[in-house]
Amino acid sequence: MFAMSFLKRTIVLLGLSISLIGCKKDEENSLIVAPEFAGIEIGTANTKTAYAGQDFHIEAKLKAGADLSGLKVQITPVVSGRGWSFSQIYTKDIKGLKNAVFHEHLLVPEDAVAGEYDLLLVLTDESGGRSEYKSTINIIKNLMLPSASLMSVVFDGNSDLQLSGRIKAT
């Protein structure tokens, strides 16, 4: 009788030990470390300002415990439906790396409506980790900045290079 009671207790303790170890392992597997942003620079000299008809600088250091899969850049007007929108997923020089530097110059259309815009960066990795960076940027129409259009370049094969176009400044 004593041996049977001891055997039952041992089996129960063994079962509890296995289930606790199993739960701990599940918790470890479900822990996903999100990828990280560092050194974010939005606009030249981090001014968070863009000019219609000009390029807009975005730079960030990207880091993840698992391989990175991509970075989504999304720009939308603060006032919905009133302005320029942009959305693109970047994978070049990012996908498959644990550390990367994203450096891009986006062209803001000349007809972009001036005002405040929401900027959203979404960084994802191969393990399902995800991080977001949100900011507000200001698009300005500066009529004093020159703009070039109808550009054409002709090289004659020797040493002459012809550049023609329309340059507008006020």
Secondary structure, DSSP 8 states (H G I E B T S, - for coil): -HHHHHHHHHHHHHHHHHHHHHHHHHHHHH-----EEEEEEESGGG--EEETTSEEEEEEEEE-SS-EEEEEEEEEESSTTSS--EEEEE-TTTTT-SEEEEEEEEE--TT---EEEEEEEEEEETTS-EEEEEEEEEEE--TTS-EEEEEEEEE-SSS-EEEEEEEE--
